[in-house]
Amino acid sequence: MNNAIWLALGLVLVFEGLGPLLVPKGWREMVGQLAQQDDNTLRRIGGCLVVAGCTIAYMMYRNL
């Protein structure tokens, strides 16, 4: 189980790093646009990401 957590963390870091690595200008613009959003919009975006992540984690856990 411990290895699975480290694997998941490593994959998150890989995916998070792809944006700045491959398209730094576009990534910077996206972050700038996110910074201008109001709190409710950011909460909705965060909520959608959490639900999507939990769904994927549940599907992968169920297949073990």
C-alpha positions in Angstrom: 0.0 0.0 0.0 2.8 2.4 0.9 4.3 1.9 -2.6 1.0 2.7 -4.3 0.9 6.1 -2.5 4.4 7.0 -3.6 3.6 5.9 -7.1 0.5 8.0 -7.1 2.4 11.0 -5.8 5.1 10.5 -8.4 2.6 10.4 -11.2 0.9 13.6 -10.0 4.2 15.4 -10.0 4.9 14.1 -13.5 1.6 15.3 -14.8 1.8 18.6 -13.0 5.3 19.3 -14.4 4.3 18.6 -18.0 2.6 21.9 -18.5 5.5 24.2 -17.5 8.0 21.9 -19.2 6.3 21.7 -22.6 4.4 25.0 -22.9 5.6 27.5 -20.3 4.0 30.5 -21.9 0.5 28.9 -22.1 0.9 27.5 -18.6 1.7 31.0 -17.3 -1.3 32.5 -19.1 -3.6 29.8 -17.7 -2.3 30.4 -14.1 -2.8 34.1 -14.6 -6.4 33.5 -15.7 -7.1 31.3 -12.8 -5.7 33.9 -10.4 -8.3 36.4 -11.8 -11.3 34.1 -11.1 -13.6 34.6 -8.1 -13.5 32.3 -5.1 -16.7 30.4 -6.1 -15.4 29.6 -9.6 -12.2 28.3 -8.1 -14.1 26.2 -5.6 -16.2 24.7 -8.4 -13.0 23.9 -10.4 -11.4 22.4 -7.3 -14.5 20.4 -6.4 -14.7 18.9 -9.9 -11.0 17.9 -9.7 -11.5 16.3 -6.3 -14.6 14.3 -7.6 -12.7 13.2 -10.7 -9.7 12.2 -8.7 -11.8 10.2 -6.2 -13.7 8.5 -9.0 -10.5 7.4 -10.7 -9.0 6.3 -7.4 -12.1 4.3 -6.6 -12.2 2.7 -10.0 -8.5 1.7 -9.7 -8.9 0.4 -6.2 -11.9 -1.7 -7.2 -9.9 -3.4 -9.9 -7.1 -4.5 -7.5 
